[in-house]
Amino acid sequence: MTKKEIEQMKSSVCIKEVVEKYVPLERKGSNYMGLCPFHEDHHPSLIVNPEKQTFHCFACGEHGDAIAFVQKMEHCSFMEAVGKLDIKRKITHPLPPLERGKVTPNAIYHGEECLMVSLSPLERGQGVCHLTTKNNFFLSSLLPYACGNSELTPAYLDFEVGQSPVNVPKEWYAMRNRVIFPIRDEAGQLIAFAARRLADGNPDEPKYINTSTAGGYKKSDHLYALNRAKEAIVREGFVFVVEGYKDAIAMHAAGLTNTVALCGTALTGGQVELLKRYTGHLCLLLDGDKPGRDAARKIALSQETAFSEIQVLYLPEGEDPDSLFRRHGREVFVALIDRCRTRPHYSEELLLSACLLYADTYYFFKGEFCLFTEVIHTILRSDNLLFEHGDYRTILSHLAEGYPEADLEMVLRGVADGLHAEYDGMVRQDVEAFRLLYPEASNYREMYLVRLLFFYTENRILKDIRKTVRALLQSSPDETGQRLEMLVHIAERRELLRHVAENLDRPGTVWG
């Protein structure tokens, strides 16, 4: 490009429109003013003169023409800025369907709303995405982010996750040097960002920083990855609901694309309405910690009327979908999730396996040493905490009545052997984890048995409450006495659930 051509282009470009792509401007007489992006400007000090086609900051001294402004904002050479300025000048209308590589995230647009192809949709050939100018600019400035797992890397690229540079415009200053998760709405429009603190970041800083609500973004009205998951949700007939951005990406990387994230531990009314458009079946897969378990219980009980089915999957202590994927790899992770979802008697199997493995184990419970099978006998005699699997119940009945494992009927021996082989390895792998959780225990078998006891009990109470709630909703308002009994039963079960949850969530207290 010759000097004459450059001068012609500079004269044909309105510097006010160029600067406004990066900085909001307000008219002041014949000029325009805004916050300077080249320093921490708290009071507008950037002056744009449309007559002279120049900009000048009276605070830091930065000045120049449209090309110089683009150079400084894009951190590029003179000729690169000329090229970028030319693209910005020419693209003033919606683009036709694009071919790969013809438009990059640095292509900028016209007016308040802009047209851009993000990396992931471009790779998928899905065409043009509507983004706001400011969000597009920030997205295009992100640096490559290494997620630390080769199996997860393609998914992170597809979700457009990146790392923000140290030097960012004032509007994004709080998100500098963080992992950035772009957030799109149900239709796929880029509406916000979530910035996560780096692993080696300042621990005194917030773990997450979200886009301000001042621009209209409200986290509780959206679900992360819904734009990608909605077709799979309809196809599969249910939706996995996880807590965080990383969990959702891990699920999608595993091929479980009918997954959305709450971006927290609460399921709001707005999110419920979004999900009901696609399915009535929720599969809650929240973190294996106290907040996650509390949230799963609350959602399962409070949203009973909103959804036809709510399934709660329990992850190992302290784990979440992202950590499980990283620890075990895609194949094992998928098998684990599938097993948890398709085996409704999973908790019963765990409890039965423990009894078969360690039927003669004594442990300290409520101030006394007890046989584990004595507790099982109490469970079997309870009206509302019964095994749903007939074979499993028969085996436990034998154990509770004092029959040694060797005297079990042959028809049940196959069941016992299968459970033994499956779960014994799991116990031995988790011995160190159990020791950390229960330092008061004398051996890991005790830890394992008591943990499973409360886990099984919690699961059965939740099922019982949900069953009673359904019956209550289906009953006639005239059946006053029966409805009152149901309400009393629900209240009693919820109180029992509270005690069980305390034992699950406060390791060590189950011993005394």
N, C-alpha and C positions, 0 to 999 in steps of 0.2 A: 504494500500500500504506500503510495507516494505521500509526500508532505501535503500537497494540495488536496488530495483525497481525505487525508486526516482532518485538515482544517474544514473541509466541506461537511464532513460528518459531525465535527464538533459544533458547527454552526446550526446543524439541523436537529441536534439533540437538545431537549430542554433539561437543564441541569436540575431544576426543581423536581421533575419527574424521576430523574436518576437517583437523587439523594433520598427522595421519599420512599423508594423501594427498601431502604435500610433504616431510615429515621423518620418518625412522624414529625411533620412540620406544621407550624401555625403562622398565618399571615400577620406581619407587622409592617403596616404601611405598604411600601412598594417591594419590601423584601419578605423573607420567610425565616423563621427561627425554630430551632430544635435543640435537643440534648446532643452534645458532641459525642460521637462514638469512639473517639480516639483518646479519651481520658475519662476518669470518673466524674462526670458532669452532673451536678445536682440541680443547677439552674441553667436554663437554655442559654448557651453561649455561641452556638453555631449559627452563622448568618449565611443565607443563600441569596445571592443577587441574580435574579433571572435576566436582568438587562445586560449585565457584564458577563453572565454565564460563569460565575465563580462562587466559591464557598470560602469562608474564613471563620476560624474559631478565635475569639478574643481572649480565651483563657489559656489554651495550649499553643496557639499560634499556627496550627495546621491550616493550610490554604491551598488553592489551586483550582483547576477546571474539572469537568466531568470525568476526564480520563484519570487525572490524579486521584480523584475521590474513589473511583473503582479500584485503582491500584492499591490504595491504602486499605480498603475494606476487604478485598479479595486476596491481599498479600501476593500479588502477581507482578509480572514485568509490564513494561509499557505496551508492547505489542499484544500481550495476552489481555490486557485491559481494553485495548481497542477492539479486539475480537468479541469480548464479552459485552462491551457497550453496543456493538453492532447488533448482536443477538437481541439485546434488550429493546433496541429501537425498532426492530423489524417485527418481532412477535407481538402483534396487537390484536389477535383474534384466535378463537379456538383452533387447535391444531388437528389435522387429520390423523387417522390411525398411524402409529409410528412403527418404524422398523428398528430392530435392535441396534443400538450404538449411535443413532442419529441425534438424540437429545440426551443431555446429561443433567444431573441435578443442579448444575450451575446455570441452566437456562432460566431466565427470569422474564417477567410477563407484564401484564398491563392492568392497571387499576388496583383496587383493593383486593379482589380475588384474582388469583393467578392460576396458570396451568403449568403443571410439571409432571414429569415422569419420575417417580421414585425408583431406586435401584431394583427393589424386589418386583414390583409390577412390571417394570421394563423387562427383566429377565423372564418373567412369565408371559410376556406379550399381552398384558391385559389393557394396554392403552394408557390413557391420560387420567391422572388423579387430580382432583381439585384441592388445592392447598392455599392457605393464606400466604401472602408474600413473606411475612416475618417468619412464619413457621418453616416455609420452604428454605429461606436463607439459612436458618439455624441447622436444619437437617443437612443441607449441602456442605456445611462447615465441619461436620463430625469426622473424626479420624477413625481408622479401622480399629476394632476392638477385639482383642484375643480373649475368648471366653474360657480357655484352658482345657478344652475337650474337643478332640477332632471329630467325634460323632455329633456334637452339638453345634460346631462352627457353621455348617451350612444353614441351619435354622436361625442362628443369630444374624447371619447376613440377610436372610430372607425377611426377617422381622425388622431390618434396618437399624439394628442396635449399633451404636457407635460410642466413641469417647469424645467429649467436648474438649477443645484445646484450652490452654491457659488464657489466651487472649481472645475474649469474646466481647461483642457489643454490650453496652450497659444493661439492656433488658435481660440478658442471659447471664449476667455476671455471677449470680448465685449458683449457677449450674456448671461453672467452669471446672475443668479437670475432673469430671464425673462420667460414669457410664450412663448413657442416655437411651431411654426406651421411648420411641415415638408411639403415641397413642392415637388410634383412629377410631372413629365412631362406627355405628352399624353399617353405614353406607360406604365406609372406606376413606372418608375425609380425615386428614390430619388435623386434630383439634387440640392436642396438648403433648407435653413431654413429662416423663418422670426421670429424675436424675438420681442415681444411686451412688453413694460414697464408695470410692475405690477401696480395695482390701487394705492398702497401706495408707489410707487417708486419715485425717484427724478424727479420732474417736469422739471428740467433743462436739463435732458437727452432726447435724441430723443425718440419719441413714438415707432417707429419701427426701427430695425436694420436688414438689409438683408445680406445674403451671398454675399461676395465680387464677383465682376464680373471678377476678375483675373483668377478664375478657369473656366471661360467659361459660367457661368450662366448669362443670360440676362432676367430680369423680363418681358420686353416688348414682348418677344417671347413665353410666356407661359400664360396659364390661370389656375388659381387655381381650383382644383377639376374636371378638364376636363376628367381625366382618369376614374373617377367615373361616370361622367354625360353623356358621349358620347352615350352610348346605350339608355338611357332615352331620350336624345335629338332627336335621330332618331325615337324612338317610339312615342313621343308626337308631333313631327313635329315642335317644336320651342324650344328656349333656354331662360331661365331667366338669365339676366346679372346683377350681383350685384357688389358692390364696394370692400368689404373687406372679409377677411378670416372668421371672425365670422358670417357675413351675409350669406355666402355660407353654413356654417355648420348649421345655423338655418334653412335655406331652405331645406336642406337635412334631417334634423331632423323632419321637417314637412311633409316629403314624397315627396317634390317637388325636386326630384333628377336630373331633367334636368336643373341644375343651375351651373354656373361657376362665378368666381370672377375675376375682372380686376386687383385687388391689386393696385387700384388707381382710378382715374377718367377719364383716357384716354383710348380709344380703338385704339390700334396701328395696323399698317399694318400686322404685323406678327400674331396678335391675330385674325384679320379679316380672314386671310387665314385659320387659324385653325378652326374657326367656320363654314366657308363655306363648309368644308368637310362634315358637318353633317346636316346643315339646312340653309335656306334662310330667316328665320323668327326670329327676335330678339324681346325680350320683356325686355325693360330696366327698372330695378327696383333699381335705385340709391337712395342715401340718400336724405331725405327731408330737405336739407339745400341749401345754395346758390351754393357751388361748385358742389353738386349733380345735381341740376336743370340746371346749366350752362353746365355741362358735357352731360346731357341727350339731351338738345337742340342741342349741337354741334354734337353729334353722329348721332342724327336723321336726321340732315340736311346734314352732310358730307358723310354719308354712304348710301345715297339714292340709288346710282347705284350698290352698292355691294350686297344689300339684297333686296329680293322681298317685304318684309314687316318689318317695324320697329314700334313697339308699345311702347309708353312711359307711365308708370304707376307712378302716383304721390302719394307719401307717406305723412302722416301728418307732419306738421312743426316740424323739429328737430328729426324726427324718422328715423330709419333704420330697415331692417328685423330683426336683432338681438334684438334690443330694443323692437320692437312690439311683438316678440315671448315671450320674458321674461315678458313683461307687461300683456299680455292677455292669454298666453298659446297656445298650439298647435291648438286646435279646432277653436278658434276664429281667430287665425292668418291665418289659411288656408282659412276660410270663407272670410276674408277680402281680401286676395290676389285674390281669385277666383272671387269675386264680381268686383274688379277693372279691372280684365282682360276680363271678359265676358260681361261687360256692357259698350258698346262704348259711351253711352250718359250719363255717370256717372257725368261729370262736369255740364251738362245741368240739370240733376236732382237736383244737389246741389243748383244751382242758382234758379231754379224754386221753390224748397222747401222754400228757404229763402224769395222769393217774396210772396208766399202764406202765410207764417207764419207772416211776418212783412210787409205787403203791404203798410201800412200807416206810415212807419218809415222814419223820416227825418234824414239826416246826413250831415256833413260839407264836401263839395267837391269843390276844387278850389276856396276857399274863400266865398262860398255861401252855404246856407242850401237848400238841394234838396230832393225831394221825390225819393226813390230808383227806383220806377217804371218809372220815367222820363228817367233815364239812360237806363233802359231796352227798352224803346220805341226807343231810339237812336240806340241801338244794332239791333233791329228788322228792322229798316229802312236801315241799312247798307247792301251793296250788298254781302260782303264776310264774314260776321260774323252772319250767320243765324243758327237758331236751325235746326238740322237735323231731329228731332223727331216731326212729325206733330201735335200730341196731345199737346205736351209741348209748341210748338209755338202758338197754338190756345189759350191756357190758358194765356200765356204771352201777347198775343194780347188783350185779354179781359182786363187784368190788365193795360196795357199801354194806353188803350182807356178810362180808368177811371171807368170801371165797378167794383163795390165792389165784394169781394170774394163770397158773398152770392148769387149773380146773375149769377154765372158760370153755364153753362149747366150741367145737371145731368150726361150726358155721360162722362164729364170730372171730376166730383166730386170724383169718385172712384180713379182716378189717383192722385188727390190732397191729398185725405185722406191717401193713401198709403205712399206718399212721406213725409207728415207731421209726421206720426207715426215713420218713419224710421230715419229722420234727426233731429227732435226736441230734442230727447235724446242726440244726438251727440253734438248739440250746448250747451246744459246745462252742459254736462260733461267737455267741453273745456273752460268754462267761465274764469277760473283762468289763463289758458294758454293764452287766448286772451288778458286779461288785462295786462299781462306781455309784450306781443308783442306790444300792442298799448296803452301805458299809457295816451296818449292824448285824447283817445275816452271817451265819456261821458257814454256809456253803451256798453255791450258786443254784443248787437244786431247790432249796427253800425259796430263794428269790424268785425263781422261775415259776414255781407252783403258786405262790401267793399272787404274783402279778397276773397270771392267767385266771385265777379264781375271780378277781375283781373285774378283769376285762370281760370275761364271760357274763358275769352278773350284770354289768352295765349294759351290754348288748341286749340281753333278755329284757331288762326293765324298759329300755327304749322301745323295743318291739311291743311290749305289753301296753305302754302308754299310747302309742300310735293306734293300736288295735281298738282300745277303749275310746279314743277320740273319734275314730271313724263311726263306731257304734252310736256314740252320743249325737253326732251330726245326723245320722240316719234315723234316730228315734223321733217319735211324735212329741210335740210340746205338751200333749195331754198326759204323757207318761211321767208325771212329776216325780213319783217315788223312785222309779227306775233311773231317771236322769240324775237325781240327787245321789244315788248310790254310785253311779259312774263318776260323778264329780269328786266324791269322797275318795274313790279308788284312785283316780288320777292324782289327787293331792298327796295321798299316801305314797304312791309310787315315785312321785317327783321328790319327795323328801328322802326316800330311800336312795334315789339316784344321786342326790346331793352328797350323802354320806359315802357312797361308792366312789364318786368322782374325787372326793377328798383323798381317799386312799390311793387312787390312781395318780393323782396330780402332785402328791406330796410324798415322794419316795422316802422310805424309812419309818413312817408313822404306822404302817400296817403291822408292826411287830408288837406293839404294846397297847 
